[in-house]
Amino acid sequence: MNSRTPVRAFLASAAVAASLALAGCDGESLSTNAKANKPIPEKLVGEMDQKNMDKASPMLVRLFKQEAELEVWKQDRNGRYALLKTYPICRWSGDLGPKIREGDRQAPEGFYTITPAQMNPQSAYYLSFNMGYPNAFDKALGRTGSQLMVHGDCSSRGCYAMTDEQISEIYSLGRESFFGGQRAFQVQAYPFRMTAQNMAKHRNNPNMPFWKMIKEGNDHFEVTRQEPKVDFCEKRYVFDAQAPVGSNKPLAFNPAGACPVYQIPPEVADAVRDKQREDEVKTAELITRGAPAAKSSAGIDGGMNVVFASKLPNGQTGLSDTNSANFSVASYSAAPGTIPPHVNPPRAPEPQFGESFLGAPPSMAPVAEPRVAATTDSGNSGNFFSSLAKKVGLGGSDTTATATPAPAPKAATKSQPVIRPPMAVAAKPAARDVRTPEPKLAATPNTAAARASVASAQPSAKPTQSAQAEQTLTGAQPALPANSFDSRFSFR
């Protein structure tokens, strides 16, 4: 621990000397650096100790749009990841689904790698880290966008926005993990928790093939409690790939090219297969029993956790789920951080006329078995953090089924490597005009009964506390042109 003290002091001095900022969402600007060096709160350190964790141990982040929650996981002293803390998300923008193009206001979904060079102590949104969108998978599909962040200020234009107090804790956890030797931490961003209930609810969403693909990575994490190794080939994700037994040739992945021959460790493949089969059976049962499917709602931009929405005049949660909590309960609890007065909550839902999904469900094909290989991110080079990373060995790098019960997929023999055949690539979703979000469902019956049904489904007014809306945020600065973290930490 003492050997890291000079390094820690040197890093802090370099951060203070940095003069340029990294653009994020709508721009970043200069700020003081003291907030980036705040220690982890003592209470949180105590919780880590109770959970058999060290503050310098590796971390992992998981994001869920529908639930509007961010989870921080830390590796315990047994080498497995365990949940440290769940943070309600103050604001995220866009719709459920991946980011497609620059300006679509979509918060990304998928697996991203965060290196020290992506940490931004000079953010105009208090503190932030760059998610690394687009990753190699996004680029292979021609998706565009830049400077997608997790940051403070509770304001989002394609980012995941927390309160300043929340991002301060999250940033300090990441910083300590880097000081502890972690090369990079993984961010897993999902539309919702990948449960059978949610898969049934969203079975008609055109993004379902993509969601089933990233669910496989979720399943790898949940059965192993280890960070899944991520690779890309044939324009898809591959998780925990290894070279076949007896092969001495390293695996070479091309995001847009054919997959190499690879395998998943048998014990992991067996556990993932069992979980997938169980989830598919539960999903099919829910649909058979008439579980309703989610419908499109026009004019909603993203979501907000109910804890924050309950504090705002006419606050709404938008696309975020309110089933786990309600306004009457949330309004009596303290918000986890300052809500700035400029917060723009999601608009109230505007349900569209359309047929009920309680009728005969569409058919659900079985999900493909786990495919058999590591995320390559575009590297940042040339600055202090990058040079340090190289010196100490740290690196920075940059489906298809709709839902009805069907026989479970045939399981591969237990304890045998799973070798993956080529897989068809799902069609790229059409880009949307962000100025006029288009409804995802068609045809509006013009019957009095339908209109009455929708009228009765309109949300009721929610209790609010306007006093919270008067709280102000300090430290926001004018935007500067986009620059890399490398530039900020270069010595000029």
ChimeraX attribute file (.defattr): number of C-alpha atoms within 10 A of each C-alpha:
attribute: neighborCount
match mode: 1-to-1
recipient: residues
	/A:1	7
	/A:2	7
	/A:3	7
	/A:4	11
	/A:5	11
	/A:6	10
	/A:7	13
	/A:8	15
	/A:9	11
	/A:10	11
	/A:11	18
	/A:12	15
	/A:13	12
	/A:14	16
	/A:15	23
	/A:16	18
	/A:17	15
	/A:18	21
	/A:19	16
	/A:20	23
	/A:21	27
	/A:22	29
	/A:23	25
	/A:24	29
	/A:25	23
	/A:26	19
	/A:27	19
	/A:28	28
	/A:29	23
	/A:30	21
	/A:31	21
	/A:32	14
	/A:33	20
	/A:34	12
	/A:35	16
	/A:36	24
	/A:37	18
	/A:38	12
	/A:39	15
	/A:40	17
	/A:41	12
	/A:42	9
	/A:43	9
	/A:44	15
	/A:45	16
	/A:46	14
	/A:47	13
	/A:48	19
	/A:49	14
	/A:50	10
	/A:51	16
	/A:52	14
	/A:53	23
	/A:54	19
	/A:55	23
	/A:56	19
	/A:57	21
	/A:58	28
	/A:59	26
	/A:60	25
	/A:61	20
	/A:62	18
	/A:63	26
	/A:64	22
	/A:65	31
	/A:66	24
	/A:67	24
	/A:68	27
	/A:69	22
	/A:70	23
	/A:71	20
	/A:72	20
	/A:73	19
	/A:74	27
	/A:75	25
	/A:76	21
	/A:77	13
	/A:78	8
	/A:79	13
	/A:80	15
	/A:81	23
	/A:82	18
	/A:83	17
	/A:84	18
	/A:85	14
	/A:86	14
	/A:87	18
	/A:88	23
	/A:89	30
	/A:90	31
	/A:91	34
	/A:92	32
	/A:93	27
	/A:94	25
	/A:95	24
	/A:96	24
	/A:97	22
	/A:98	21
	/A:99	25
	/A:100	23
	/A:101	18
	/A:102	12
	/A:103	17
	/A:104	21
	/A:105	24
	/A:106	27
	/A:107	28
	/A:108	32
	/A:109	23
	/A:110	25
	/A:111	24
	/A:112	26
	/A:113	25
	/A:114	23
	/A:115	29
	/A:116	27
	/A:117	26
	/A:118	24
	/A:119	23
	/A:120	29
	/A:121	27
	/A:122	28
	/A:123	29
	/A:124	29
	/A:125	32
	/A:126	29
	/A:127	30
	/A:128	30
	/A:129	26
	/A:130	26
	/A:131	26
	/A:132	24
	/A:133	27
	/A:134	26
	/A:135	22
	/A:136	27
	/A:137	25
	/A:138	23
	/A:139	15
	/A:140	18
	/A:141	17
	/A:142	12
	/A:143	19
	/A:144	15
	/A:145	20
	/A:146	18
	/A:147	24
	/A:148	27
	/A:149	28
	/A:150	27
	/A:151	30
	/A:152	29
	/A:153	29
	/A:154	28
	/A:155	25
	/A:156	29
	/A:157	22
	/A:158	29
	/A:159	27
	/A:160	31
	/A:161	27
	/A:162	34
	/A:163	28
	/A:164	25
	/A:165	15
	/A:166	21
	/A:167	24
	/A:168	23
	/A:169	17
	/A:170	24
	/A:171	25
	/A:172	20
	/A:173	25
	/A:174	27
	/A:175	20
	/A:176	21
	/A:177	23
	/A:178	21
	/A:179	21
	/A:180	16
	/A:181	15
	/A:182	19
	/A:183	19
	/A:184	23
	/A:185	19
	/A:186	21
	/A:187	23
	/A:188	24
	/A:189	24
	/A:190	25
	/A:191	23
	/A:192	21
	/A:193	19
	/A:194	18
	/A:195	14
	/A:196	19
	/A:197	18
	/A:198	16
	/A:199	26
	/A:200	27
	/A:201	20
	/A:202	20
	/A:203	25
	/A:204	19
	/A:205	19
	/A:206	16
	/A:207	20
	/A:208	20
	/A:209	19
	/A:210	21
	/A:211	23
	/A:212	18
	/A:213	21
	/A:214	22
	/A:215	19
	/A:216	25
	/A:217	23
	/A:218	22
	/A:219	21
	/A:220	23
	/A:221	20
	/A:222	16
	/A:223	15
	/A:224	15
	/A:225	16
	/A:226	15
	/A:227	23
	/A:228	23
	/A:229	17
	/A:230	19
	/A:231	24
	/A:232	26
	/A:233	22
	/A:234	20
	/A:235	22
	/A:236	24
	/A:237	24
	/A:238	29
	/A:239	27
	/A:240	23
	/A:241	23
	/A:242	18
	/A:243	19
	/A:244	19
	/A:245	10
	/A:246	6
	/A:247	11
	/A:248	8
	/A:249	8
	/A:250	11
	/A:251	15
	/A:252	17
	/A:253	19
	/A:254	17
	/A:255	24
	/A:256	16
	/A:257	12
	/A:258	15
	/A:259	25
	/A:260	21
	/A:261	17
	/A:262	25
	/A:263	23
	/A:264	24
	/A:265	19
	/A:266	15
	/A:267	14
	/A:268	20
	/A:269	25
	/A:270	22
	/A:271	17
	/A:272	23
	/A:273	23
	/A:274	14
	/A:275	16
	/A:276	23
	/A:277	19
	/A:278	13
	/A:279	17
	/A:280	27
	/A:281	16
	/A:282	18
	/A:283	24
	/A:284	23
	/A:285	17
	/A:286	19
	/A:287	28
	/A:288	16
	/A:289	10
	/A:290	14
	/A:291	18
	/A:292	17
	/A:293	19
	/A:294	15
	/A:295	20
	/A:296	19
	/A:297	20
	/A:298	18
	/A:299	18
	/A:300	20
	/A:301	26
	/A:302	27
	/A:303	29
	/A:304	34
	/A:305	28
	/A:306	29
	/A:307	25
	/A:308	31
	/A:309	27
	/A:310	28
	/A:311	26
	/A:312	24
	/A:313	17
	/A:314	17
	/A:315	24
	/A:316	28
	/A:317	28
	/A:318	28
	/A:319	26
	/A:320	26
	/A:321	18
	/A:322	18
	/A:323	8
	/A:324	7
	/A:325	12
	/A:326	15
	/A:327	22
	/A:328	12
	/A:329	12
	/A:330	19
	/A:331	20
	/A:332	13
	/A:333	13
	/A:334	12
	/A:335	19
	/A:336	17
	/A:337	17
	/A:338	22
	/A:339	24
	/A:340	19
	/A:341	16
	/A:342	14
	/A:343	16
	/A:344	15
	/A:345	27
	/A:346	24
	/A:347	18
	/A:348	21
	/A:349	19
	/A:350	17
	/A:351	16
	/A:352	20
	/A:353	20
	/A:354	16
	/A:355	14
	/A:356	10
	/A:357	17
	/A:358	13
	/A:359	12
	/A:360	10
	/A:361	22
	/A:362	15
	/A:363	15
	/A:364	20
	/A:365	17
	/A:366	21
	/A:367	18
	/A:368	18
	/A:369	19
	/A:370	24
	/A:371	24
	/A:372	26
	/A:373	27
	/A:374	19
	/A:375	24
	/A:376	19
	/A:377	19
	/A:378	14
	/A:379	14
	/A:380	21
	/A:381	17
	/A:382	13
	/A:383	18
	/A:384	21
	/A:385	25
	/A:386	22
	/A:387	18
	/A:388	15
	/A:389	20
	/A:390	13
	/A:391	10
	/A:392	10
	/A:393	10
	/A:394	18
	/A:395	20
	/A:396	21
	/A:397	17
	/A:398	19
	/A:399	18
	/A:400	21
	/A:401	18
	/A:402	20
	/A:403	23
	/A:404	22
	/A:405	21
	/A:406	13
	/A:407	13
	/A:408	14
	/A:409	15
	/A:410	11
	/A:411	11
	/A:412	14
	/A:413	10
	/A:414	13
	/A:415	13
	/A:416	14
	/A:417	21
	/A:418	23
	/A:419	17
	/A:420	19
	/A:421	12
	/A:422	11
	/A:423	15
	/A:424	11
	/A:425	14
	/A:426	14
	/A:427	13
	/A:428	12
	/A:429	11
	/A:430	8
	/A:431	11
	/A:432	13
	/A:433	10
	/A:434	13
	/A:435	10
	/A:436	9
	/A:437	16
	/A:438	13
	/A:439	13
	/A:440	12
	/A:441	16
	/A:442	11
	/A:443	9
	/A:444	12
	/A:445	13
	/A:446	10
	/A:447	10
	/A:448	9
	/A:449	10
	/A:450	16
	/A:451	15
	/A:452	10
	/A:453	12
	/A:454	15
	/A:455	12
	/A:456	10
	/A:457	12
	/A:458	12
	/A:459	11
	/A:460	8
	/A:461	12
	/A:462	18
	/A:463	19
	/A:464	22
	/A:465	17
	/A:466	15
	/A:467	11
	/A:468	19
	/A:469	18
	/A:470	14
	/A:471	13
	/A:472	13
	/A:473	18
	/A:474	12
	/A:475	14
	/A:476	15
	/A:477	15
	/A:478	11
	/A:479	17
	/A:480	17
	/A:481	13
	/A:482	17
	/A:483	16
	/A:484	19
	/A:485	29
	/A:486	23
	/A:487	20
	/A:488	26
	/A:489	24
	/A:490	19
	/A:491	12
	/A:492	8
